[in-house]
Amino acid sequence: MSKIAFTAIAVLFITSSTFSQSNNKLIDTVSIKSQFEYLMDNSNSIQDHKVVKGAWLLKLKSNVLDSLSASKNKILLNSDMLNSQKKLIDSLNTRLRDTEGIISTLIAEKDSISIFGIQFGKSVFKTLVFLIIIGLLGALLFFITKFKQSNSITTQCKLALTQNEEEFAVYKEKALEREQKAMRRLQDELNKNKKES
């Protein structure tokens, strides 16, 4: 056992001079993986055992802890960023839903017409207006034909009235002449009766 200890101490002394020259390489190495590889490559082997300098192990431990701390900070930072982005996405989704609701309301209002507070679709409104126009045109045609009929009846009545007035005037004139003739005869008879009496 003392032989092994003696050999280990000898190896440590021999490697210490080599290690002290390459210690900067362990410090300057960026990744932990390359630091472990450097440590394994530059350590001395004794009967399937590696002899590693304590300073190297402490430096490697410090580097690993620093890397773990940096990774943990990066994970926390990414988690915070992820949470803030999730909140932003949620607020944007809420705004999107609100905007989609407003858009659907505007589309519904655009596609409909309000009359007396009642919403009608444009196609229903167009059909209703078309039916009203057809109804009004039908009523106009009905009244025009009724007016023409009434006008022709009125014209016929006026013509018949003037004919009747003319006939009545002729009749009146004849009746007046007969009356005058009858009055003359009566007067003549009365005069004749006075003379005879």
Helices and strands as residue ranges (DSSP letters): H 2-28, H 32-42, E 44-46, E 49-51, H 54-110, E 112-115, E 118-121, H 122-196
